[in-house]
Amino acid sequence: MDELTTDQVQMLKKVFDAFDREKKGCISTDMISTIFEMLGIQISDEGVEEIILEIDAEGTGNLDFDSFCILSARFMVEEDTEKMQQELREAFRLYDREGNGYITTEVLKEIFRELDNTITEEDLDEMIEEIDSDGSGTVDFEEFMEVMTGGDD
């Protein structure tokens, strides 16, 4: 975890918190592939499983934040933060079909569903509620980046 910058740790904390819906201090290992996809980290499902087995040696099916950081650090160190932000900006533009500078929370739900087809409506609603903190029903790029990177771009 020492290899991660403060910004990267903050970003990982935001992502971790978004997926720790019950605020138990841990996330399901089932969510790791989804999280990596969102972060633009490309790794095969087998690769993810292999690393999870190593990090979650007891087989609990959950990772605490430190374990999540250790897992992510293997990929984040190689990932340039600016490059990742650019990838997120491009992904945002794809979904901002009208070019309004925002996406609706419904579109954001679609994105999450595409990334993880096992996610429940209740979990989606909780994630959206956290992301759309002002309750506007839309997420602008700044809100999106804040959630994904742990701060302003």
DSSP file with accessible surface (Angstrom, degrees, kcal/mol):
  #  RESIDUE AA STRUCTURE BP1 BP2  ACC     N-H-->O    O-->H-N    N-H-->O    O-->H-N    TCO  KAPPA ALPHA  PHI   PSI    X-CA   Y-CA   Z-CA
    1    1 A M    >         0   0   75      0, 0.0     3,-1.6     0, 0.0     8,-0.1   0.000 360.0 360.0 360.0 -19.7    0.0    0.0    0.0
    2    2 A D  T 3   +     0   0  162      1,-0.3    68,-0.0    68,-0.0     0, 0.0   0.739 360.0  65.7 -63.9 -22.4    3.0    2.3    0.4
    3    3 A E  T 3  S+     0   0  114      2,-0.0    -1,-0.3     0, 0.0     2,-0.2   0.674  84.2  93.5 -74.5 -17.4    3.3    2.5   -3.3
    4    4 A L  S <  S-     0   0   16     -3,-1.6     2,-0.1     1,-0.1    73,-0.0  -0.545  74.9-127.5 -80.5 142.3    0.0    4.4   -3.6
    5    5 A T     >  -     0   0   69     -2,-0.2     4,-2.4     1,-0.1     5,-0.2  -0.387  28.1-107.6 -77.1 164.5   -0.1    8.2   -3.6
    6    6 A T  H  > S+     0   0  106      1,-0.2     4,-2.6     2,-0.2     5,-0.2   0.909 122.3  53.0 -58.5 -41.7   -2.4   10.0   -1.2
    7    7 A D  H  > S+     0   0  101      1,-0.2     4,-2.5     2,-0.2    -1,-0.2   0.895 108.5  49.5 -61.3 -41.6   -4.7   10.8   -4.1
    8    8 A Q  H  > S+     0   0   11      2,-0.2     4,-2.8     1,-0.2    -1,-0.2   0.916 110.8  49.2 -65.6 -41.2   -4.9    7.2   -5.2
    9    9 A V  H  X S+     0   0   38     -4,-2.4     4,-2.4     2,-0.2    -2,-0.2   0.928 112.0  49.4 -63.9 -41.9   -5.8    6.1   -1.6
   10   10 A Q  H  X S+     0   0   93     -4,-2.6     4,-2.2     2,-0.2    -2,-0.2   0.911 111.6  49.1 -62.9 -41.7   -8.5    8.8   -1.4
   11   11 A M  H  X S+     0   0    4     -4,-2.5     4,-2.4   138,-0.3   139,-0.3   0.941 111.5  48.6 -62.5 -46.1   -9.9    7.6   -4.7
   12   12 A L  H  X S+     0   0    0     -4,-2.8     4,-3.3     1,-0.2    -2,-0.2   0.881 109.0  54.2 -62.6 -35.9   -9.9    4.0   -3.6
   13   13 A K  H  X S+     0   0   85     -4,-2.4     4,-3.1     2,-0.2    -1,-0.2   0.923 108.4  48.7 -64.7 -42.7  -11.6    5.0   -0.4
   14   14 A K  H  X S+     0   0   80     -4,-2.2     4,-2.0     2,-0.2    -2,-0.2   0.933 115.3  44.2 -61.3 -46.2  -14.4    6.8   -2.3
   15   15 A V  H  X S+     0   0    3     -4,-2.4     4,-1.5     2,-0.2    -2,-0.2   0.941 114.1  49.9 -64.3 -46.1  -14.9    3.7   -4.5
   16   16 A F  H  X S+     0   0    2     -4,-3.3     4,-1.6     1,-0.2     3,-0.5   0.941 111.2  49.0 -57.5 -47.7  -14.7    1.4   -1.5
   17   17 A D  H  < S+     0   0   43     -4,-3.1    -1,-0.2     1,-0.2    -2,-0.2   0.864 106.5  56.3 -62.2 -36.2  -17.3    3.4    0.4
   18   18 A A  H  < S+     0   0    8     -4,-2.0    -1,-0.2     1,-0.2    -2,-0.2   0.847 114.9  38.7 -64.5 -31.9  -19.6    3.5   -2.6
   19   19 A F  H  < S+     0   0    8     -4,-1.5     2,-1.6    -3,-0.5     9,-0.3   0.618  97.3  79.1 -95.2 -13.4  -19.6   -0.3   -2.7
   20   20 A D    ><  +     0   0    9     -4,-1.6     3,-1.7     1,-0.2    -1,-0.2  -0.535  60.7 164.3 -88.3  68.2  -19.6   -0.8    1.1
   21   21 A R  T 3   +     0   0   41     -2,-1.6    -1,-0.2     1,-0.3     6,-0.1   0.809  70.0  46.6 -62.3 -33.4  -23.3   -0.1    1.0
   22   22 A E  T 3  S-     0   0  132     -3,-0.2    -1,-0.3     4,-0.2    -2,-0.1   0.406 106.1-126.2 -90.7   2.8  -24.0   -1.5    4.5
   23   23 A K    <   +     0   0  111     -3,-1.7    -2,-0.1    -6,-0.2     4,-0.1   0.887  63.9 140.2  54.3  44.4  -21.1    0.4    5.9
   24   24 A K  S    S-     0   0  129      2,-0.4    -1,-0.1    40,-0.0     3,-0.1   0.452  72.6-110.8 -92.7  -5.1  -19.6   -2.7    7.4
   25   25 A G  S    S+     0   0   40      1,-0.2    40,-0.6    -5,-0.2     2,-0.3   0.636  90.3  77.5  84.5  12.3  -16.0   -1.8    6.6
   26   26 A C  E     -A   64   0A  30     38,-0.2    -2,-0.4    39,-0.1     2,-0.3  -0.983  61.7-148.6-150.0 157.0  -15.8   -4.5    4.0
   27   27 A I  E     -A   63   0A   3     36,-2.3    36,-2.7    -2,-0.3     2,-0.2  -0.932  32.1 -99.7-124.6 154.6  -16.8   -5.2    0.4
   28   28 A S  E >   -A   62   0A  39     -2,-0.3     3,-1.8    -9,-0.3     4,-0.3  -0.461  21.9-132.7 -71.3 139.8  -17.7   -8.5   -1.3
   29   29 A T  G >  S+     0   0   19     32,-2.6     3,-1.3     1,-0.3     4,-0.4   0.760 104.2  73.7 -64.4 -18.6  -15.0  -10.0   -3.4
   30   30 A D  G 3  S+     0   0  127     31,-0.4     4,-0.4     1,-0.3    -1,-0.3   0.732  92.2  55.7 -64.1 -22.5  -17.7  -10.4   -6.0
   31   31 A M  G <> S+     0   0   15     -3,-1.8     4,-2.7     1,-0.2    -1,-0.3   0.596  81.8  88.0 -87.0 -11.1  -17.5   -6.7   -6.6
   32   32 A I  H <> S+     0   0    0     -3,-1.3     4,-3.0    -4,-0.3     5,-0.2   0.916  86.9  49.6 -59.9 -45.7  -13.8   -6.5   -7.4
   33   33 A S  H  > S+     0   0   30     -4,-0.4     4,-2.4    -3,-0.2    -1,-0.2   0.923 112.9  48.7 -59.2 -43.1  -14.2   -7.2  -11.2
   34   34 A T  H  > S+     0   0    9     -4,-0.4     4,-2.3     2,-0.2    -2,-0.2   0.931 112.2  48.1 -61.5 -46.2  -16.9   -4.5  -11.4
   35   35 A I  H  X S+     0   0    0     -4,-2.7     4,-2.0     1,-0.2    -2,-0.2   0.933 111.0  50.5 -62.8 -45.4  -14.7   -2.0   -9.5
   36   36 A F  H  <>S+     0   0    2     -4,-3.0     5,-2.7     1,-0.2     4,-0.5   0.912 109.1  51.7 -60.8 -41.3  -11.7   -2.7  -11.6
   37   37 A E  H ><5S+     0   0  107     -4,-2.4     3,-1.3    -5,-0.2    -1,-0.2   0.931 109.2  50.4 -59.5 -44.3  -13.8   -2.2  -14.8
   38   38 A M  H 3<5S+     0   0   25     -4,-2.3    -1,-0.2     1,-0.3    -2,-0.2   0.853 110.9  49.2 -61.8 -35.8  -15.0    1.2  -13.5
   39   39 A L  T 3<5S-     0   0    1     -4,-2.0    -1,-0.3    -5,-0.2    -2,-0.2   0.465 116.8-113.8 -83.8  -2.0  -11.4    2.2  -12.7
   40   40 A G  T < 5 +     0   0   23     -3,-1.3     2,-0.6    -4,-0.5    -3,-0.2   0.677  67.2 146.0  78.8  16.1  -10.2    1.2  -16.2
   41   41 A I      < -     0   0    8     -5,-2.7     2,-0.6    -6,-0.2    -1,-0.3  -0.796  37.3-151.8 -89.2 120.2   -8.1   -1.7  -14.8
   42   42 A Q        +     0   0  188     -2,-0.6     2,-0.3    -3,-0.1    -5,-0.0  -0.850  33.2 139.9-101.2 119.3   -8.1   -4.5  -17.3
   43   43 A I        -     0   0   48     -2,-0.6    -6,-0.0   -10,-0.1    -2,-0.0  -0.977  50.4-104.8-153.2 144.7   -7.6   -8.0  -15.9
   44   44 A S     >  -     0   0   63     -2,-0.3     4,-2.4     1,-0.1     5,-0.2  -0.273  30.6-115.0 -68.6 157.1   -9.2  -11.3  -16.7
   45   45 A D  H  > S+     0   0   91      1,-0.2     4,-2.7     2,-0.2     5,-0.2   0.893 119.8  53.4 -58.3 -38.2  -11.8  -12.8  -14.3
   46   46 A E  H  > S+     0   0  132      1,-0.2     4,-2.5     2,-0.2    -1,-0.2   0.900 107.2  51.0 -64.0 -40.4   -9.3  -15.6  -13.6
   47   47 A G  H  > S+     0   0   15      2,-0.2     4,-2.2     1,-0.2    -2,-0.2   0.910 110.7  48.5 -62.6 -42.1   -6.6  -13.1  -12.7
   48   48 A V  H  X S+     0   0    4     -4,-2.4     4,-2.8     2,-0.2    -2,-0.2   0.945 111.8  49.4 -62.8 -47.3   -9.0  -11.4  -10.3
   49   49 A E  H  X S+     0   0  122     -4,-2.7     4,-2.5     1,-0.2    -2,-0.2   0.903 109.8  51.9 -58.8 -42.3  -10.0  -14.7   -8.7
   50   50 A E  H  X S+     0   0  139     -4,-2.5     4,-1.5     1,-0.2    -1,-0.2   0.927 112.8  43.8 -60.6 -46.1   -6.3  -15.7   -8.3
   51   51 A I  H  X S+     0   0   17     -4,-2.2     4,-2.7     1,-0.2     5,-0.2   0.898 111.5  53.8 -69.5 -38.7   -5.4  -12.4   -6.6
   52   52 A I  H  X S+     0   0   19     -4,-2.8     4,-3.9     1,-0.2    -2,-0.2   0.926 105.9  53.5 -61.9 -42.2   -8.5  -12.5   -4.4
   53   53 A L  H  < S+     0   0  128     -4,-2.5    -1,-0.2     1,-0.2    -2,-0.2   0.881 111.4  46.9 -59.0 -36.7   -7.6  -16.0   -3.2
   54   54 A E  H  < S+     0   0  118     -4,-1.5     3,-0.5    -5,-0.2    -2,-0.2   0.929 120.0  36.9 -70.7 -44.9   -4.2  -14.7   -2.3
   55   55 A I  H  < S+     0   0   32     -4,-2.7     2,-0.9     1,-0.3     3,-0.2   0.892 120.8  45.9 -76.4 -41.6   -5.5  -11.6   -0.5
   56   56 A D  S >< S+     0   0   13     -4,-3.9     3,-2.0    -5,-0.2    -1,-0.3  -0.497  70.5 159.4 -99.4  62.9   -8.6  -13.3    1.1
   57   57 A A  T 3  S+     0   0   76     -2,-0.9    -1,-0.2    -3,-0.5    -2,-0.1   0.800  70.1  56.1 -59.6 -31.5   -6.7  -16.4    2.2
   58   58 A E  T 3  S-     0   0  159     -3,-0.2    -1,-0.3     1,-0.0    -2,-0.1   0.601 107.0-127.2 -76.8 -12.6   -9.3  -17.3    4.8
   59   59 A G    <   +     0   0   55     -3,-2.0    -2,-0.1    -7,-0.2    -6,-0.1   0.825  57.9 147.5  72.8  32.1  -12.0  -17.3    2.0
   60   60 A T        -     0   0   85      2,-0.2     3,-0.1     1,-0.1    -1,-0.1   0.738  56.3-130.2 -70.8 -24.3  -14.4  -15.0    3.8
   61   61 A G  S    S+     0   0   24      1,-0.3   -32,-2.6    -5,-0.2   -31,-0.4   0.523  76.9  92.9  83.7   5.2  -15.6  -13.5    0.5
   62   62 A N  E     -A   28   0A  62    -34,-0.3     2,-0.4   -33,-0.1    -1,-0.3  -0.953  57.6-156.2-131.6 152.2  -15.0  -10.0    1.9
   63   63 A L  E     -A   27   0A   2    -36,-2.7   -36,-2.3    -2,-0.3     2,-0.1  -0.993  11.8-143.1-126.2 134.4  -12.1   -7.5    1.8
   64   64 A D  E  >  -A   26   0A  78     -2,-0.4     4,-2.5   -38,-0.2     5,-0.2  -0.341  40.5 -93.7 -82.4 175.9  -11.5   -4.7    4.3
   65   65 A F  H  > S+     0   0   37    -40,-0.6     4,-2.6     1,-0.2     5,-0.2   0.908 124.6  51.5 -61.0 -43.0  -10.2   -1.4    3.0
   66   66 A D  H  > S+     0   0   91      1,-0.2     4,-2.5     2,-0.2    -1,-0.2   0.929 112.1  46.5 -61.0 -44.1   -6.5   -2.2    3.6
   67   67 A S  H  > S+     0   0   29      1,-0.2     4,-2.7     2,-0.2    -1,-0.2   0.902 111.2  52.7 -63.9 -39.9   -6.8   -5.5    1.7
   68   68 A F  H  X S+     0   0    0     -4,-2.5     4,-3.0     2,-0.2    -2,-0.2   0.913 110.3  48.4 -61.3 -41.4   -8.7   -3.7   -1.1
   69   69 A C  H  X S+     0   0    0     -4,-2.6     4,-2.9     2,-0.2    -2,-0.2   0.914 110.5  50.3 -66.0 -41.5   -5.8   -1.2   -1.3
   70   70 A I  H  X S+     0   0   78     -4,-2.5     4,-0.9     2,-0.2    -2,-0.2   0.935 114.0  45.9 -61.3 -45.2   -3.2   -4.0   -1.3
   71   71 A L  H >< S+     0   0    1     -4,-2.7     3,-0.7     1,-0.2     4,-0.3   0.946 117.0  43.3 -61.0 -49.2   -5.1   -5.7   -4.1
   72   72 A S  H >X S+     0   0    0     -4,-3.0     4,-2.9     1,-0.2     3,-1.9   0.827 100.6  70.3 -69.1 -32.6   -5.6   -2.4   -6.1
   73   73 A A  H 3X S+     0   0    1     -4,-2.9     4,-1.8     1,-0.3     5,-0.3   0.833  87.5  66.0 -57.4 -31.6   -2.0   -1.2   -5.6
   74   74 A R  H << S+     0   0   91     -4,-0.9    -1,-0.3    -3,-0.7     4,-0.2   0.796 117.4  25.1 -60.3 -27.7   -0.8   -4.0   -7.9
   75   75 A F  H <> S+     0   0   34     -3,-1.9     4,-0.9    -4,-0.3    -2,-0.2   0.728 116.1  61.2-106.6 -31.6   -2.5   -2.3  -10.7
   76   76 A M  H  < S+     0   0    0     -4,-2.9     3,-0.2     1,-0.2    -3,-0.2   0.841  95.0  61.7 -69.2 -35.6   -2.7    1.4   -9.6
   77   77 A V  T  < S+     0   0   76     -4,-1.8    -1,-0.2     1,-0.3    -3,-0.1   0.906 109.7  42.6 -59.8 -37.3    1.0    1.9   -9.4
   78   78 A E  T  4 S+     0   0  158     -5,-0.3     2,-0.5    -3,-0.2    -1,-0.3   0.721 100.2  87.7 -79.4 -21.7    1.2    1.2  -13.1
   79   79 A E  S  < S-     0   0   29     -4,-0.9     2,-0.4    -3,-0.2     3,-0.1  -0.651  76.8-136.1 -83.5 124.8   -1.9    3.3  -13.8
   80   80 A D     >  -     0   0   95     -2,-0.5     4,-2.5     1,-0.2     5,-0.2  -0.703  10.1-139.7 -79.5 128.1   -1.2    7.0  -14.4
   81   81 A T  H  > S+     0   0   43     -2,-0.4     4,-2.6     1,-0.2     5,-0.2   0.901 102.1  49.5 -58.2 -43.2   -3.8    9.0  -12.5
   82   82 A E  H  > S+     0   0  150      1,-0.2     4,-2.4     2,-0.2    -1,-0.2   0.906 110.1  51.1 -64.4 -38.9   -4.1   11.5  -15.3
   83   83 A K  H  > S+     0   0  110      2,-0.2     4,-2.4     1,-0.2    -1,-0.2   0.922 110.3  49.7 -62.7 -42.0   -4.6    8.8  -17.8
   84   84 A M  H  X S+     0   0    2     -4,-2.5     4,-2.5     1,-0.2    -2,-0.2   0.922 110.0  50.2 -64.1 -42.0   -7.3    7.2  -15.6
   85   85 A Q  H  X S+     0   0   40     -4,-2.6     4,-2.5     1,-0.2    -1,-0.2   0.897 109.7  51.4 -63.4 -38.4   -9.1   10.6  -15.3
   86   86 A Q  H  X S+     0   0   83     -4,-2.4     4,-2.5     2,-0.2    -1,-0.2   0.915 109.6  49.9 -63.9 -41.3   -8.9   11.0  -19.1
   87   87 A E  H  X S+     0   0   61     -4,-2.4     4,-2.5     2,-0.2    -2,-0.2   0.906 111.3  48.7 -63.4 -40.2  -10.5    7.5  -19.5
   88   88 A L  H  X S+     0   0    9     -4,-2.5     4,-2.7     2,-0.2    -2,-0.2   0.903 109.9  52.3 -65.5 -39.1  -13.2    8.4  -17.0
   89   89 A R  H  X S+     0   0   67     -4,-2.5     4,-2.5     2,-0.2    -2,-0.2   0.929 111.0  47.1 -62.5 -43.3  -13.8   11.7  -18.9
   90   90 A E  H  X S+     0   0  101     -4,-2.5     4,-1.9     2,-0.2    -2,-0.2   0.915 112.0  49.9 -65.4 -41.0  -14.2    9.7  -22.2
   91   91 A A  H  X S+     0   0   36     -4,-2.5     4,-1.3     1,-0.2    -2,-0.2   0.924 110.5  50.8 -63.0 -41.4  -16.5    7.2  -20.6
   92   92 A F  H >X S+     0   0    9     -4,-2.7     4,-1.6     1,-0.2     3,-0.5   0.929 107.8  52.6 -61.9 -44.7  -18.6   10.1  -19.2
   93   93 A R  H 3< S+     0   0  141     -4,-2.5    -1,-0.2     1,-0.2    -2,-0.2   0.862 103.3  58.3 -60.2 -38.0  -18.9   11.7  -22.6
   94   94 A L  H 3< S+     0   0  130     -4,-1.9    -1,-0.2     1,-0.2    -2,-0.2   0.876 112.6  39.5 -58.4 -37.4  -20.1    8.4  -24.1
   95   95 A Y  H << S+     0   0   49     -4,-1.3     2,-1.8    -3,-0.5    -1,-0.2   0.652  97.4  78.1 -90.0 -16.3  -23.0    8.4  -21.7
   96   96 A D    ><  +     0   0   18     -4,-1.6     3,-1.7     1,-0.2    -1,-0.2  -0.532  63.3 169.1 -87.2  69.6  -23.7   12.2  -21.9
   97   97 A R  T 3  S+     0   0  145     -2,-1.8    -1,-0.2     1,-0.3     6,-0.1   0.791  70.7  44.9 -59.8 -33.7  -25.4   11.6  -25.2
   98   98 A E  T 3  S-     0   0  147      4,-0.2    -1,-0.3    -3,-0.2    -2,-0.1   0.514 107.4-122.4 -88.8  -5.3  -26.8   15.1  -25.5
   99   99 A G    <   +     0   0   58     -3,-1.7    -2,-0.1    -6,-0.2    -3,-0.1   0.811  65.6 140.6  70.1  30.9  -23.6   16.8  -24.5
  100  100 A N  S    S-     0   0   83      2,-0.3     3,-0.1     1,-0.0    -1,-0.1   0.562  71.2-111.8 -81.9 -11.1  -25.3   18.6  -21.6
  101  101 A G  S    S+     0   0   37      1,-0.3    40,-1.1    -5,-0.1     2,-0.3   0.592  90.3  66.6  88.8   8.4  -22.4   18.1  -19.2
  102  102 A Y  E     -B  140   0B  92     38,-0.2    -2,-0.3    39,-0.1     2,-0.3  -0.980  64.5-143.5-151.9 162.2  -24.3   15.7  -17.0
  103  103 A I  E     -B  139   0B   5     36,-2.5    36,-3.3    -2,-0.3     2,-0.1  -0.941  30.2-111.7-123.6 151.2  -25.9   12.2  -17.0
  104  104 A T  E  >  -B  138   0B  56     -2,-0.3     4,-2.1    34,-0.3    34,-0.3  -0.428  25.2-116.5 -76.3 159.6  -29.1   11.3  -15.3
  105  105 A T  H  > S+     0   0   20     32,-2.3     4,-2.4     1,-0.2     5,-0.1   0.820 117.7  60.6 -65.9 -26.0  -29.0    8.9  -12.4
  106  106 A E  H  > S+     0   0  100     31,-0.4     4,-2.0     2,-0.2    -1,-0.2   0.910 104.8  47.4 -65.2 -41.9  -31.0    6.5  -14.5
  107  107 A V  H  > S+     0   0   17      2,-0.2     4,-2.2     1,-0.2    -2,-0.2   0.914 110.2  52.9 -64.3 -40.5  -28.1    6.4  -17.0
  108  108 A L  H  X S+     0   0    3     -4,-2.1     4,-2.5     1,-0.2    -2,-0.2   0.911 107.0  52.3 -62.1 -39.2  -25.6    5.9  -14.2
  109  109 A K  H  X S+     0   0   20     -4,-2.4     4,-2.7     1,-0.2    -1,-0.2   0.911 106.9  53.3 -61.4 -41.3  -27.8    3.0  -13.0
  110  110 A E  H  X S+     0   0   75     -4,-2.0     4,-2.5     2,-0.2    -1,-0.2   0.906 107.8  51.1 -58.4 -43.1  -27.5    1.5  -16.5
  111  111 A I  H  X S+     0   0   22     -4,-2.2     4,-2.2     1,-0.2    -2,-0.2   0.945 111.4  46.6 -60.1 -48.8  -23.7    1.8  -16.4
  112  112 A F  H  X S+     0   0    8     -4,-2.5     4,-2.1     1,-0.2    -2,-0.2   0.893 111.6  51.7 -62.0 -39.0  -23.7    0.0  -13.0
  113  113 A R  H  < S+     0   0   80     -4,-2.7    -1,-0.2     1,-0.2    -2,-0.2   0.894 109.1  50.7 -64.0 -40.2  -26.0   -2.7  -14.4
  114  114 A E  H  < S+     0   0  124     -4,-2.5     3,-0.3     1,-0.2    -1,-0.2   0.888 113.0  46.1 -63.7 -38.2  -23.8   -3.2  -17.4
  115  115 A L  H  < S+     0   0   34     -4,-2.2     2,-0.3     1,-0.3    -2,-0.2   0.826 132.0  15.4 -73.3 -32.0  -20.8   -3.6  -15.2
  116  116 A D    ><  -     0   0   14     -4,-2.1     3,-1.4    -5,-0.2    -1,-0.3  -0.795  59.0-174.1-147.9 100.8  -22.5   -5.9  -12.8
  117  117 A N  T 3  S+     0   0  145     -2,-0.3    -4,-0.1    -3,-0.3    -3,-0.1   0.506  84.1  64.1 -76.9  -0.4  -25.7   -7.6  -13.8
  118  118 A T  T 3  S+     0   0  103      2,-0.1    -1,-0.3    -5,-0.0     2,-0.1   0.495  73.6 117.1 -97.3  -3.6  -26.2   -9.2  -10.4
  119  119 A I    <   -     0   0   22     -3,-1.4     2,-0.2    -7,-0.2    -3,-0.0  -0.398  62.7-129.2 -68.8 136.8  -26.6   -5.8   -8.6
  120  120 A T     >  -     0   0   70      1,-0.1     4,-2.5    -2,-0.1     5,-0.2  -0.494  15.1-118.0 -85.6 159.3  -30.0   -5.3   -7.0
  121  121 A E  H  > S+     0   0   94      1,-0.2     4,-2.9     2,-0.2     5,-0.2   0.884 116.6  54.3 -60.1 -39.8  -32.2   -2.3   -7.4
  122  122 A E  H  > S+     0   0  132      2,-0.2     4,-2.2     1,-0.2    -1,-0.2   0.929 109.4  46.2 -61.5 -45.6  -31.9   -1.5   -3.7
  123  123 A D  H  > S+     0   0   34      1,-0.2     4,-2.4     2,-0.2    -2,-0.2   0.909 112.5  51.5 -63.2 -41.4  -28.1   -1.6   -3.9
  124  124 A L  H  X S+     0   0    0     -4,-2.5     4,-2.9     1,-0.2     5,-0.2   0.933 109.0  50.3 -59.3 -47.4  -28.3    0.6   -7.0
  125  125 A D  H  X S+     0   0   75     -4,-2.9     4,-2.6     1,-0.2    -1,-0.2   0.903 110.7  49.3 -59.6 -41.5  -30.5    3.1   -5.3
  126  126 A E  H  X S+     0   0   67     -4,-2.2     4,-1.8     2,-0.2    -1,-0.2   0.912 112.3  47.6 -65.6 -41.6  -28.2    3.3   -2.3
  127  127 A M  H  X S+     0   0    2     -4,-2.4     4,-2.4     2,-0.2    -2,-0.2   0.932 113.2  48.0 -64.5 -44.7  -25.2    3.9   -4.5
  128  128 A I  H  X S+     0   0   13     -4,-2.9     4,-3.7     1,-0.2    -2,-0.2   0.911 107.7  55.8 -63.2 -41.1  -27.0    6.6   -6.5
  129  129 A E  H  < S+     0   0  151     -4,-2.6    -1,-0.2    -5,-0.2    -2,-0.2   0.903 110.9  45.0 -58.5 -40.4  -28.1    8.3   -3.3
  130  130 A E  H  < S+     0   0   85     -4,-1.8     3,-0.4    -5,-0.2    -1,-0.2   0.908 117.6  43.4 -70.5 -40.3  -24.5    8.5   -2.2
  131  131 A I  H  < S+     0   0   10     -4,-2.4     2,-1.5     1,-0.3     3,-0.2   0.925 112.6  51.3 -72.2 -45.3  -23.3    9.7   -5.6
  132  132 A D  S >< S+     0   0   15     -4,-3.7     3,-2.0     1,-0.2    -1,-0.3  -0.482  70.4 163.0 -91.3  66.5  -26.1   12.2   -6.2
  133  133 A S  T 3  S+     0   0  100     -2,-1.5    -1,-0.2    -3,-0.4    -2,-0.1   0.774  70.4  52.8 -62.6 -26.3  -25.7   13.9   -2.9
  134  134 A D  T 3  S-     0   0  104     -3,-0.2    -1,-0.3     1,-0.0    -2,-0.1   0.519 104.4-129.3 -88.6  -2.5  -27.6   17.0   -3.9
  135  135 A G    <   +     0   0   60     -3,-2.0    -2,-0.1    -6,-0.2    -3,-0.1   0.717  63.0 137.6  67.9  23.6  -30.6   14.9   -5.1
  136  136 A S        -     0   0   59      2,-0.3     3,-0.1     1,-0.1    -1,-0.1   0.662  67.4-123.2 -77.0 -15.9  -30.8   16.6   -8.5
  137  137 A G  S    S+     0   0   27      1,-0.3   -32,-2.3    -5,-0.2   -31,-0.4   0.473  85.5  83.9  83.8   1.0  -31.4   13.4  -10.4
  138  138 A T  E     -B  104   0B  39    -34,-0.3     2,-0.5   -33,-0.1    -1,-0.3  -0.938  64.7-149.1-133.1 157.3  -28.3   14.2  -12.5
  139  139 A V  E     -B  103   0B   0    -36,-3.3   -36,-2.5    -2,-0.3     2,-0.1  -0.983  16.3-155.8-126.8 116.1  -24.6   13.7  -12.0
  140  140 A D  E  >  -B  102   0B  65     -2,-0.5     4,-2.6   -38,-0.2   -38,-0.2  -0.355  35.9 -98.0 -84.4 174.1  -22.3   16.2  -13.6
  141  141 A F  H  > S+     0   0   18    -40,-1.1     4,-3.2     1,-0.2     5,-0.2   0.891 123.0  54.6 -61.5 -37.6  -18.8   15.4  -14.6
  142  142 A E  H  > S+     0   0   86      2,-0.2     4,-2.6     1,-0.2    -1,-0.2   0.924 110.4  45.3 -63.2 -43.9  -17.4   17.0  -11.4
  143  143 A E  H  > S+     0   0   30      2,-0.2     4,-2.4     1,-0.2    -1,-0.2   0.920 114.1  50.3 -62.9 -43.6  -19.6   14.8   -9.2
  144  144 A F  H  X S+     0   0   22     -4,-2.6     4,-2.4     1,-0.2    -2,-0.2   0.943 113.1  45.1 -59.4 -47.9  -18.7   11.8  -11.3
  145  145 A M  H  X S+     0   0    0     -4,-3.2     4,-2.9     1,-0.2     6,-0.5   0.895 110.3  54.7 -65.5 -38.7  -15.0   12.5  -11.0
  146  146 A E  H  X S+     0   0   80     -4,-2.6     4,-1.9    -5,-0.2    -1,-0.2   0.928 111.5  44.4 -61.6 -43.1  -15.2   13.2   -7.3
  147  147 A V  H  < S+     0   0   25     -4,-2.4    -1,-0.2     1,-0.2    -2,-0.2   0.931 120.1  41.2 -64.5 -43.6  -16.8    9.8   -6.7
  148  148 A M  H  < S+     0   0    5     -4,-2.4    -2,-0.2    -5,-0.2    -1,-0.2   0.767 129.1  25.1 -80.6 -25.0  -14.4    8.0   -8.9
  149  149 A T  H  < S-     0   0   12     -4,-2.9  -138,-0.3     2,-0.3    -3,-0.2   0.489  99.3-115.8-120.1  -7.1  -11.2    9.8   -7.9
  150  150 A G  S  < S+     0   0   14     -4,-1.9     2,-0.3    -5,-0.4    -4,-0.2   0.680  86.2  26.1  82.6  14.1  -11.8   11.1   -4.4
  151  151 A G  S    S-     0   0   26     -6,-0.5    -2,-0.3    -5,-0.2    -1,-0.2  -0.987  98.8 -49.8 179.9-176.3  -11.5   14.7   -5.3
  152  152 A D              0   0  121     -2,-0.3   -10,-0.1     1,-0.1    -9,-0.0  -0.400 360.0 360.0 -72.4 154.1  -11.9   17.4   -7.9
  153  153 A D              0   0   78     -2,-0.1    -1,-0.1   -68,-0.0   -68,-0.0   0.898 360.0 360.0 -84.3 360.0  -10.2   16.8  -11.3
